[in-house]
Amino acid sequence: MKTSQEALILLAAVTGGQFPPGTVPASHWPDVIGQAVRHGVAPVLLRCIRSSGFDLPNIDISSLKEAARLSATRYVILESAQAQIEAALREAGLPTIWLKGIALSQTLYPDPALRPMSDLDVLVPYDRREDALEVAKLQGYRFPDSPGRFLDTNDGLLMNRVSHHYHLVGGPAQMVTLELHSRLLGISNDILSLEDIGWFWEQTSPCRTASIVFSTLNPTAHLLYLCAHAELQHAELYLLRYLDLHLLVTHTPIDWPLLIRRAAALRWTSVVESALRASMKLFGTPVSEDIFVQLRALRPVSEDTTRIEALKARGSRWVRVRRLLASLTLTERFRVVLEILFPSCSYMRSRYAIAATRPTWPYYLYRWLDQAREVFYATKQRWMYRRHNPNMP
């Protein structure tokens, strides 16, 4: 087993409470600390070390302290921004559901600063998304003027057809990133339709802080959403996402029959099973095997159980692009394909870290070769799946 994999397993065991820090071999600590910073759990690991009274002689934990300090500072900024945005949206008569980091930090973690986050995620009604955007603009939020963005943020195609949220910056010193969601899990109805999002609007719980009261998803709905978010939107392993799942299961009441029924209705039974098994493997999350038996028993015949493998296999980027293109008109597809093949030079320099003294044209050749490989592997994977599943569309 590779050192990084061993370090990741040890890190999960310590942050999940399975092993005390003192059981980690001294030679593994530098790798464990590096993985903690990389996977967003450095503040939690530092707390585990300090609360256990374990001493780390001759081990540099300055990166853990720095990550914890940054997380605490960022939380103060984001909490203040959340209160401002929530008040403005409520005054405009817009209901909200706060998602992921800002909600989980205040409901799951003993100290909100233990849960690092890079932005604020809030869901607003789809048919009032433009009203919510105007409210956010009045609060000083705007589309970023970054030349390295893939598509023009002021392009209506991006805002209404390609993206499931408005990506804005603002707040104190323009340090806050706000993702104003009108949909969950992308724009594809195959993953989650607008009609099905209505169910999530019915599954909310109030959360009270020192400054505001806001709505978030109740534990069962949040667990269901986060399982799909981890498995369907992110191909790479990021430990913090599964720590969130672990804490939801171990620290909140989950209505398992409801979760199983809804997973079946959404054709997410394999998605939920995959996410929960990953959480069990990493953190020892206590999930009864009977839960998986029921998920498989209610699994619809139409559910695509190969979807997770396809999104994590080579060629997955083309799978995502193909699904995006399928939701667009012919004209829109043409525009997006042109952007994919011929992005701006500023984007290329940002995407591939090209020095100002070097030309960009060789990187276009590399990009096209890389894209061709993605299409090849995706086509190969699809052919193999269809060979073993003749009824696959």
C-alpha positions as CSV (number, residue, x, y, z in Angstrom):
1,M,0.0,0.0,0.0
2,K,1.3,3.4,-0.9
3,T,2.4,5.8,1.9
4,S,-0.2,8.4,0.9
5,Q,-3.0,5.8,1.1
6,E,-1.8,4.6,4.5
7,A,-1.7,8.2,5.7
8,L,-5.2,8.8,4.4
9,I,-6.6,5.7,6.2
10,L,-4.8,6.7,9.5
11,L,-6.1,10.3,9.1
12,A,-9.7,9.1,8.7
13,A,-9.4,6.8,11.6
14,V,-8.2,9.6,13.9
15,T,-10.6,12.3,12.7
16,G,-13.5,9.8,12.8
17,G,-12.7,8.8,16.4
18,Q,-11.7,5.3,15.6
19,F,-8.1,5.6,16.8
20,P,-6.5,8.0,19.2
21,P,-3.7,10.1,17.8
22,G,-1.1,8.3,19.8
23,T,-1.6,5.1,17.8
24,V,-0.2,6.7,14.6
25,P,3.4,5.8,14.1
26,A,5.8,8.8,14.4
27,S,7.1,8.2,10.9
28,H,3.7,8.6,9.4
29,W,2.8,12.0,10.9
30,P,4.3,14.2,8.2
31,D,2.2,12.4,5.6
32,V,-0.9,12.4,7.8
33,I,-0.6,16.1,8.3
34,G,-0.1,16.7,4.6
35,Q,-3.2,14.7,3.8
36,A,-5.2,16.6,6.5
37,V,-4.4,19.9,4.9
38,R,-5.1,18.6,1.4
39,H,-8.4,17.0,2.3
40,G,-9.9,19.9,4.4
41,V,-9.8,18.2,7.8
42,A,-6.7,19.9,9.3
43,P,-8.7,21.9,12.0
44,V,-10.5,18.6,13.1
45,L,-7.1,16.8,13.3
46,L,-5.6,19.6,15.3
47,R,-8.5,19.4,17.7
48,C,-8.2,15.6,18.0
49,I,-4.5,16.0,18.9
50,R,-5.1,18.8,21.4
51,S,-8.1,17.2,23.1
52,S,-6.2,13.9,23.5
53,G,-3.3,15.5,25.2
54,F,-1.0,13.7,22.8
55,D,2.4,15.3,22.3
56,L,4.1,15.3,18.8
57,P,7.8,15.8,19.6
58,N,9.9,16.9,16.6
59,I,6.8,17.0,14.3
60,D,6.0,20.2,12.6
61,I,2.3,21.0,13.0
62,S,2.5,24.6,11.9
63,S,0.5,23.8,8.7
64,L,-2.3,22.4,10.8
65,K,-2.3,25.5,13.0
66,E,-2.3,27.8,9.9
67,A,-5.1,25.9,8.3
68,A,-7.2,26.1,11.5
69,R,-6.5,29.8,11.8
70,L,-7.5,30.4,8.2
71,S,-10.7,28.4,8.7
72,A,-11.6,30.3,11.8
73,T,-11.0,33.7,10.1
74,R,-12.9,32.7,7.0
75,Y,-15.9,31.4,9.1
76,V,-16.3,34.8,10.8
77,I,-16.3,36.5,7.4
78,L,-18.8,34.0,5.8
79,E,-21.1,34.0,8.9
80,S,-21.4,37.8,8.6
81,A,-22.0,37.6,4.9
82,Q,-24.6,34.9,5.3
83,A,-26.6,37.0,7.8
84,Q,-26.5,40.0,5.4
85,I,-27.6,37.9,2.4
86,E,-30.3,36.0,4.3
87,A,-31.8,39.2,5.6
88,A,-31.9,40.8,2.1
89,L,-33.4,37.8,0.5
90,R,-36.0,37.4,3.2
91,E,-37.0,41.1,3.0
92,A,-37.5,40.5,-0.8
93,G,-39.9,37.7,0.0
94,L,-37.5,35.0,-1.3
95,P,-37.3,31.7,0.7
96,T,-33.9,30.1,1.0
97,I,-32.2,26.8,1.9
98,W,-28.6,27.1,3.0
99,L,-26.5,24.1,1.9
100,K,-23.3,22.3,2.6
101,G,-20.5,24.0,4.5
102,I,-22.2,27.0,6.1
103,A,-25.2,24.9,7.3
104,L,-23.2,21.9,8.4
105,S,-20.6,23.9,10.3
106,Q,-23.4,25.4,12.4
107,T,-25.3,22.1,13.0
108,L,-22.8,19.3,13.0
109,Y,-19.5,20.5,14.3
110,P,-18.8,21.3,17.9
111,D,-17.1,24.5,16.7
112,P,-18.2,25.9,13.3
113,A,-14.6,27.0,12.6
114,L,-13.6,23.3,12.4
115,R,-15.4,22.9,9.1
116,P,-13.4,24.7,6.3
117,M,-15.4,26.2,3.4
118,S,-14.5,28.2,0.4
119,D,-17.9,29.7,-0.4
120,L,-21.5,30.2,0.6
121,D,-24.2,27.9,-1.0
122,V,-27.8,28.9,-0.9
123,L,-30.8,27.6,-2.8
124,V,-33.5,29.9,-4.1
125,P,-36.7,29.1,-6.0
126,Y,-35.9,28.4,-9.7
127,D,-38.6,30.7,-11.0
128,R,-37.3,33.6,-8.9
129,R,-33.6,33.1,-9.5
130,E,-33.2,36.4,-11.4
131,D,-34.9,38.2,-8.5
132,A,-32.5,36.7,-6.1
133,L,-29.6,37.7,-8.4
134,E,-30.8,41.3,-8.4
135,V,-31.0,41.2,-4.6
136,A,-27.4,39.9,-4.3
137,K,-26.2,42.6,-6.7
138,L,-27.8,45.3,-4.5
139,Q,-25.8,43.8,-1.6
140,G,-22.6,44.4,-3.6
141,Y,-22.1,41.0,-5.2
142,R,-21.1,40.8,-8.8
143,F,-19.8,38.3,-11.4
144,P,-16.1,37.9,-11.1
145,D,-14.0,39.8,-13.7
146,S,-11.5,36.9,-14.1
147,P,-10.0,36.5,-17.5
148,G,-9.3,32.9,-16.7
149,R,-13.0,31.9,-16.6
150,F,-14.1,29.3,-19.1
151,L,-17.2,31.1,-20.3
152,D,-18.2,34.8,-20.1
153,T,-20.1,35.2,-16.8
154,N,-22.4,37.8,-18.3
155,D,-23.4,35.4,-21.0
156,G,-27.1,34.4,-20.7
157,L,-26.3,30.9,-22.0
158,L,-24.0,30.3,-19.1
159,M,-26.3,31.7,-16.5
160,N,-29.6,30.1,-17.6
161,R,-28.6,27.0,-19.6
162,V,-25.1,25.8,-18.6
163,S,-24.8,26.5,-14.9
164,H,-27.1,25.5,-12.0
165,H,-26.0,28.5,-10.0
166,Y,-24.8,32.1,-10.2
167,H,-21.2,32.4,-9.2
168,L,-20.7,35.8,-7.5
169,V,-18.1,37.6,-5.4
170,G,-18.6,40.3,-2.8
171,G,-18.8,40.9,0.9
172,P,-16.0,42.3,3.0
173,A,-13.1,43.3,0.8
174,Q,-14.7,41.2,-2.0
175,M,-13.5,38.1,-0.1
176,V,-16.8,36.1,-0.2
177,T,-17.8,33.8,-3.0
178,L,-21.5,33.3,-3.2
179,E,-23.1,30.4,-5.2
180,L,-26.7,31.3,-5.7
181,H,-28.3,28.0,-6.6
182,S,-31.5,27.6,-8.5
183,R,-31.0,23.8,-9.0
184,L,-29.1,21.1,-7.3
185,L,-26.5,18.7,-8.8
186,G,-26.2,20.5,-12.2
187,I,-28.7,21.2,-14.9
188,S,-29.4,17.6,-16.1
189,N,-33.0,16.4,-15.4
190,D,-31.6,12.9,-15.6
191,I,-29.8,13.4,-12.3
192,L,-32.4,15.7,-10.6
193,S,-35.4,17.3,-12.2
194,L,-37.0,20.6,-11.1
195,E,-40.0,18.7,-10.1
196,D,-37.9,16.5,-7.8
197,I,-36.2,19.5,-6.3
198,G,-39.6,20.4,-4.9
199,W,-39.4,17.5,-2.5
200,F,-36.2,19.0,-1.0
201,W,-38.0,22.3,-0.5
202,E,-40.4,20.4,1.8
203,Q,-37.6,18.9,3.9
204,T,-36.2,21.8,5.8
205,S,-35.3,22.5,9.4
206,P,-34.7,25.9,11.1
207,C,-31.2,26.7,12.5
208,R,-30.6,29.4,15.0
209,T,-27.3,31.2,15.4
210,A,-26.3,34.2,17.5
211,S,-27.2,36.5,14.6
212,I,-29.9,34.9,12.4
213,V,-32.4,32.1,12.0
214,F,-32.1,30.3,8.7
215,S,-33.5,27.2,6.9
216,T,-31.4,24.2,5.9
217,L,-32.2,20.7,4.8
218,N,-33.3,18.4,7.6
219,P,-30.7,15.6,8.3
220,T,-32.3,13.0,6.1
221,A,-32.6,15.2,3.1
222,H,-29.2,16.7,3.6
223,L,-27.7,13.2,3.8
224,L,-29.4,12.2,0.6
225,Y,-28.3,15.3,-1.2
226,L,-24.7,15.0,0.1
227,C,-24.4,11.4,-1.0
228,A,-25.4,12.4,-4.5
229,H,-23.1,15.5,-4.4
230,A,-20.1,13.4,-3.4
231,E,-20.7,10.6,-5.9
232,L,-22.1,12.4,-9.0
233,Q,-20.5,15.8,-9.0
234,H,-17.0,15.0,-7.8
235,A,-14.8,12.2,-9.2
236,E,-11.9,12.7,-6.8
237,L,-11.9,11.6,-3.2
238,Y,-12.1,14.5,-0.7
239,L,-12.2,13.4,2.9
240,L,-14.2,16.3,4.2
241,R,-17.2,15.3,2.1
242,Y,-17.3,11.9,3.7
243,L,-16.7,13.3,7.2
244,D,-19.8,15.3,6.7
245,L,-21.7,12.1,5.9
246,H,-20.2,10.4,8.9
247,L,-21.3,13.2,11.3
248,L,-24.8,13.3,9.9
249,V,-25.3,9.6,10.5
250,T,-23.7,9.6,13.9
251,H,-25.0,12.9,15.3
252,T,-28.4,13.5,13.9
253,P,-31.6,11.4,13.6
254,I,-31.9,9.9,10.1
255,D,-35.3,8.7,8.8
256,W,-33.9,5.7,7.0
257,P,-37.2,4.4,5.5
258,L,-37.8,7.8,4.0
259,L,-34.3,8.1,2.7
260,I,-34.5,4.7,1.1
261,R,-37.9,5.4,-0.5
262,R,-36.7,8.7,-1.9
263,A,-33.4,7.3,-3.2
264,A,-35.5,4.7,-5.1
265,A,-37.8,7.4,-6.5
266,L,-34.8,9.4,-7.7
267,R,-33.0,6.3,-9.0
268,W,-30.1,7.1,-6.5
269,T,-30.0,3.8,-4.6
270,S,-26.6,2.8,-6.0
271,V,-25.4,6.4,-5.4
272,V,-26.4,6.3,-1.7
273,E,-25.0,2.9,-1.3
274,S,-21.7,3.9,-2.8
275,A,-21.4,7.1,-0.6
276,L,-22.3,5.3,2.6
277,R,-20.0,2.4,2.0
278,A,-17.1,4.9,1.4
279,S,-18.0,6.6,4.6
280,M,-18.0,3.3,6.4
281,K,-14.7,2.3,5.0
282,L,-13.0,5.6,5.9
283,F,-14.6,6.5,9.2
284,G,-16.4,3.3,10.4
285,T,-19.7,5.0,10.0
286,P,-22.4,2.7,11.7
287,V,-24.8,1.9,8.9
288,S,-26.7,-1.4,9.1
289,E,-26.3,-3.9,6.3
290,D,-30.1,-4.0,6.2
291,I,-30.1,-0.5,4.8
292,F,-28.2,-1.7,1.8
293,V,-30.4,-4.8,1.4
294,Q,-33.5,-2.5,1.3
295,L,-31.8,-0.1,-1.2
296,R,-31.1,-3.0,-3.5
297,A,-34.6,-4.4,-3.1
298,L,-36.2,-1.1,-4.1
299,R,-33.7,-0.4,-6.9
300,P,-35.6,0.6,-10.0
301,V,-34.9,-1.4,-13.2
302,S,-34.3,1.9,-15.0
303,E,-31.6,3.0,-12.6
304,D,-28.2,3.4,-14.2
305,T,-25.9,1.6,-11.8
306,T,-22.9,2.2,-14.0
307,R,-23.1,6.0,-13.7
308,I,-20.7,6.3,-10.7
309,E,-18.1,4.1,-12.3
310,A,-18.4,6.1,-15.6
311,L,-17.9,9.4,-13.8
312,K,-14.8,8.2,-12.0
313,A,-13.3,6.4,-15.0
314,R,-11.0,7.8,-17.7
315,G,-13.2,9.6,-20.1
316,S,-15.5,10.9,-17.4
317,R,-15.0,14.5,-18.5
318,W,-16.5,13.7,-21.9
319,V,-19.4,12.0,-20.2
320,R,-20.2,15.2,-18.3
321,V,-19.8,17.3,-21.4
322,R,-22.0,15.0,-23.4
323,R,-24.8,15.2,-20.8
324,L,-24.5,19.0,-20.8
325,L,-24.7,19.2,-24.6
326,A,-27.8,16.9,-24.6
327,S,-29.7,19.6,-22.6
328,L,-28.9,22.4,-25.1
329,T,-30.3,23.5,-28.4
330,L,-28.3,23.0,-31.6
331,T,-27.1,26.6,-31.6
332,E,-26.2,26.5,-27.9
333,R,-24.3,23.2,-28.5
334,F,-22.3,24.9,-31.3
335,R,-21.3,27.8,-29.0
336,V,-20.2,25.6,-26.1
337,V,-18.2,23.2,-28.4
338,L,-16.4,26.2,-29.8
339,E,-15.6,27.4,-26.3
340,I,-14.3,24.0,-25.3
341,L,-12.1,23.7,-28.4
342,F,-11.0,27.3,-28.7
343,P,-11.0,29.0,-25.3
344,S,-9.4,32.4,-24.9
345,C,-5.6,32.7,-24.5
346,S,-6.2,34.2,-21.0
347,Y,-8.1,31.1,-20.0
348,M,-5.4,28.8,-21.4
349,R,-2.7,30.7,-19.4
350,S,-4.8,30.3,-16.3
351,R,-5.8,26.7,-16.9
352,Y,-2.4,25.4,-17.8
353,A,-0.2,27.8,-15.8
354,I,1.5,29.1,-18.9
355,A,4.3,31.7,-18.2
356,A,3.8,35.1,-19.9
357,T,7.0,34.5,-21.9
358,R,5.8,31.3,-23.5
359,P,3.4,30.9,-26.4
360,T,0.0,29.4,-25.9
361,W,-0.4,27.5,-29.2
362,P,1.5,24.3,-28.1
363,Y,-1.0,24.0,-25.2
364,Y,-3.9,24.1,-27.6
365,L,-2.4,21.0,-29.3
366,Y,-2.0,19.4,-25.9
367,R,-5.6,20.3,-25.0
368,W,-7.0,18.8,-28.2
369,L,-5.0,15.6,-27.8
370,D,-6.2,15.3,-24.2
371,Q,-9.8,15.8,-25.2
372,A,-9.4,13.2,-28.0
373,R,-8.2,10.7,-25.4
374,E,-11.2,11.5,-23.2
375,V,-13.6,10.9,-26.0
376,F,-11.8,7.6,-26.9
377,Y,-11.9,6.3,-23.3
378,A,-15.5,7.3,-22.8
379,T,-16.5,5.6,-26.0
380,K,-14.6,2.5,-25.1
381,Q,-16.2,2.4,-21.7
382,R,-19.7,2.9,-23.1
383,W,-19.1,0.2,-25.7
384,M,-18.0,-2.2,-22.9
385,Y,-21.1,-1.4,-20.8
386,R,-23.4,-1.8,-23.7
387,R,-21.8,-5.1,-24.5
388,H,-22.6,-6.4,-21.0
389,N,-25.9,-4.6,-20.8
390,P,-27.7,-4.8,-24.2
391,N,-30.7,-2.9,-22.9
392,M,-28.7,0.1,-22.0
393,P,-29.8,3.2,-24.0
